[in-house]
Amino acid sequence: MPISIIVRNYDVDSSKYEALRNTPRPGHADLTYELKYGIRDWRGGGRSSARETIGRVAAGAIAKKILLISGIEVLGHVVELGGIRANAVDIENIRENTEKNPVRCADPDAAIEMEAMIQQARSEGDSVGGIVEIISTGVPAGVGEPVFDKLSAELAKGLMSIGAVKGVEIGAGFRSAIMKGSQNNDQIGVCNGKPVPDSNNSGGILGGISNGQQIVCRIAVKPTPSISKEQRTVDLSMMKETKIKITGRHDPSIPPRIVPVAEAMVALVLVDQMMRGGS
């Protein structure tokens, strides 16, 4: 039967948004909602608010349980924040360390620097973005469709549907644009009687179909648009330029908070594609 989930928000406070009733926030969907519908929910953004992601995470938790039946695990972690790059870590480090610090970084040393960067941005009334990596282990070969519904296309769609995500790459991603074919190709050998690529620049997907390796996705997450620095906007009631300073409860950095959302979307896509393929 269908699974129904409801989450009640008992901590609603719209008072801080009252001043934004007629002034769209720069970097938010306020303006596009106004232009498309002629109306918007000024009390926090409505469907463009990150609060919407609670449904994704709840559904993703169920999807993860389904995947575990097949031995599939989905793990996300912050690899870059505010220009601070974490050192490369293996899957065990990601399992062990990601939830041990508030920035969800599997490199403990980089996590300390990232925390300091967030506090600095907060003190300046500003925000910082970053990069989140999502790795799926245990995905069998053959998951995905060959043309319009490629596994890579569905993952990109699912991840790009999350607010604040401005880019997606799989495997070597944008680095592949500066590599030669001899560098980018994952050459193939034999392991336990099966053909196995000896590297993973493809990110576990070729031709839109999984090849049995780890599926590696990364998302570029923009800085939080709600900042307390003064910015220019327009008062829609008078159609005149004005200034805006945003107050209220806003995170100075989204990447640490987006990790479980990204994991959820990847898990949901994998379950959908595996069901579609009959597994």
C-alpha positions in Angstrom: 0.0 0.0 0.0 1.1 3.6 -0.4 3.0 5.0 2.5 1.8 8.3 3.9 3.9 10.6 6.0 3.0 13.9 7.7 5.4 16.2 9.6 3.9 18.9 11.7 5.8 22.2 12.1 5.2 23.5 15.7 8.0 26.1 15.4 6.5 28.5 12.9 7.5 32.1 13.1 6.5 34.3 10.2 7.1 37.6 12.0 10.5 38.1 10.5 9.1 37.8 7.0 6.5 40.5 7.4 9.0 43.2 6.1 9.6 41.1 3.0 6.0 41.0 1.9 6.6 43.3 -1.1 10.4 43.0 -1.5 11.7 39.8 -3.3 14.9 38.6 -1.7 18.0 38.6 -4.1 19.0 35.0 -4.9 15.7 33.5 -3.9 12.8 32.2 -6.0 10.6 35.1 -4.7 11.0 37.0 -8.0 10.4 34.1 -10.3 7.3 32.9 -8.3 5.9 36.5 -8.5 6.6 36.7 -12.3 5.1 33.3 -13.0 2.0 33.3 -10.6 1.6 36.9 -9.7 1.6 35.8 -6.0 4.0 34.1 -3.7 4.1 32.9 -0.1 6.2 35.6 1.5 6.1 33.8 4.9 9.3 31.9 4.2 9.1 30.9 0.6 6.5 28.2 0.6 7.4 25.5 -1.9 10.7 27.1 -2.7 11.7 26.9 1.0 14.2 24.3 2.2 11.5 23.1 4.6 10.1 21.2 1.6 13.0 18.8 1.7 11.6 17.1 4.8 9.4 15.0 2.5 12.4 14.0 0.4 14.4 12.9 3.5 11.5 10.9 4.9 10.8 9.1 1.7 14.6 8.6 1.2 14.9 6.9 4.5 12.4 4.3 3.3 14.2 4.0 -0.1 17.5 3.4 1.8 15.9 0.5 3.7 14.8 -1.0 0.4 18.3 -0.6 -1.1 19.9 -2.3 1.9 18.0 -5.5 1.1 20.2 -5.6 -2.1 23.4 -4.5 -0.1 23.3 -1.0 -1.6 24.5 1.9 0.6 24.2 5.7 -0.2 26.7 8.0 1.6 27.1 11.7 1.3 29.7 14.1 2.7 31.0 17.7 2.2 34.2 17.8 0.2 34.5 21.6 -0.2 33.1 24.5 1.7 33.9 28.2 1.2 37.0 27.2 -0.9 38.3 24.9 1.7 38.9 21.4 0.1 38.9 18.2 2.1 41.6 15.6 1.5 40.6 12.5 -0.4 39.1 9.9 1.9 38.0 6.3 1.5 34.5 4.9 2.1 35.3 3.8 5.6 36.3 7.3 6.6 33.1 8.6 5.2 31.1 6.1 7.2 33.1 6.8 10.3 33.6 10.5 10.4 30.9 12.4 8.4 28.3 12.6 11.3 31.0 13.4 13.9 31.2 17.1 13.0 28.5 19.7 12.2 29.8 20.3 8.7 29.4 16.7 7.7 33.0 16.5 6.4 34.8 13.1 6.5 38.2 14.8 6.8 38.4 16.0 10.5 41.1 18.5 9.9 39.3 20.2 7.0 36.1 20.1 9.1 37.7 22.4 11.7 38.7 24.9 9.0 35.2 24.7 7.4 33.5 25.4 10.8 35.8 28.5 11.2 34.9 29.6 7.7 31.2 29.4 8.4 31.5 31.4 11.7 33.5 34.1 9.8 30.8 34.3 7.1 28.1 34.5 9.8 30.0 37.3 11.6 30.2 39.3 8.4 26.5 38.8 7.7 27.3 36.7 4.7 27.2 33.0 3.6 29.3 30.4 1.8 28.6 27.5 -0.5 30.4 24.3 -1.3 30.4 20.9 -2.9 28.8 17.7 -1.6 29.7 14.2 -2.9 27.3 11.3 -2.8 28.7 7.7 -3.3 26.5 4.7 -3.8 28.1 1.3 -3.1 26.9 -2.2 -4.1 24.8 -1.0 -7.1 24.8 -4.0 -9.5 25.6 -3.6 -13.2 22.7 -3.0 -15.5 20.7 -0.4 -13.6 19.4 2.4 -15.8 17.9 2.9 -19.2 19.8 3.5 -22.4 18.5 6.8 -23.9 16.2 9.5 -22.3 16.0 7.9 -18.9 19.7 7.2 -18.4 20.6 6.5 -14.8 23.0 9.6 -15.0 20.1 11.7 -16.4 17.7 10.7 -13.6 20.3 11.3 -10.9 21.1 14.7 -12.4 17.4 15.6 -12.5 16.8 14.4 -8.9 19.8 16.2 -7.5 19.1 19.4 -9.5 15.5 19.4 -8.2 16.9 20.2 -4.7 16.9 24.0 -4.0 20.3 25.6 -3.9 21.9 23.0 -6.2 23.5 24.7 -9.2 25.5 22.0 -10.8 25.9 18.2 -11.0 28.9 16.1 -12.0 29.3 12.3 -12.2 32.7 10.6 -11.9 35.5 12.8 -13.3 32.8 15.2 -14.3 34.1 18.6 -15.5 37.7 17.4 -15.2 37.0 15.0 -18.1 36.8 18.1 -20.3 40.6 18.7 -19.9 41.6 15.0 -20.0 42.8 13.1 -23.0 40.8 9.9 -23.9 43.8 7.8 -22.8 43.5 9.5 -19.3 39.7 9.5 -19.0 39.0 5.9 -20.3 38.6 3.3 -17.5 40.7 0.4 -18.9 39.2 -3.0 -18.4 40.8 -6.1 -16.8 39.6 -9.4 -15.4 38.8 -9.9 -11.7 37.2 -13.2 -10.3 36.4 -14.2 -13.9 34.5 -11.0 -14.7 35.5 -7.9 -16.8 36.2 -5.0 -14.4 37.3 -1.4 -15.1 40.6 -0.6 -13.3 39.6 3.1 -12.5 36.3 5.0 -12.1 36.4 8.2 -14.1 32.9 7.2 -15.4 31.5 7.4 -11.9 30.0 4.0 -12.2 27.8 4.8 -15.2 28.4 4.2 -18.9 25.8 4.8 -21.6 23.3 5.6 -18.8 23.7 2.1 -17.3 25.6 1.2 -14.1 28.7 -0.9 -14.5 29.0 -2.3 -11.0 31.4 0.2 -9.7 30.7 2.9 -7.0 28.3 5.5 -8.4 29.9 8.9 -7.6 28.0 12.2 -7.9 28.9 15.7 -6.8 26.7 18.7 -6.5 27.6 22.4 -6.4 25.6 24.1 -3.7 25.2 27.9 -3.8 25.7 30.1 -0.7 22.6 30.8 1.3 20.8 33.7 -0.3 19.3 35.0 2.9 22.1 37.2 4.3 22.0 40.1 6.7 24.2 42.3 4.5 22.3 45.1 2.8 21.3 44.4 -0.8 19.3 46.1 -3.5 15.9 44.9 -4.5 12.5 46.3 -5.6 9.4 47.3 -3.6 6.8 45.6 -5.8 3.9 47.7 -4.3 5.5 50.9 -5.6 7.8 49.4 -8.3 10.7 51.3 -6.9 14.2 50.3 -6.0 14.9 49.8 -2.3 17.3 48.2 0.1 16.8 45.0 2.1 18.5 43.4 5.1 17.2 40.0 5.9 16.8 38.8 9.5 15.5 35.6 11.0 16.7 32.0 11.3 18.9 31.3 8.3 21.9 29.0 8.0 25.1 30.7 6.8 26.0 27.6 4.8 23.7 25.0 3.1 26.1 22.1 2.2 26.2 20.5 5.6 22.4 20.5 5.8 21.9 19.3 2.2 23.8 16.0 2.6 20.8 13.9 3.8 18.6 15.5 1.2 21.1 14.6 -1.6 21.4 11.0 -0.2 17.6 10.7 -0.2 17.3 11.8 -3.8 20.0 9.4 -5.0 18.3 6.6 -3.0 14.9 7.3 -4.5 16.3 7.4 -8.1 18.1 4.1 -7.6 15.0 2.4 -6.2 12.9 3.7 -9.1 15.4 2.5 -11.7 15.9 -0.9 -10.1 12.1 -1.5 -9.9 11.8 -0.4 -13.4 14.5 -2.8 -14.5 12.8 -5.7 -12.7 15.3 -6.0 -9.8 
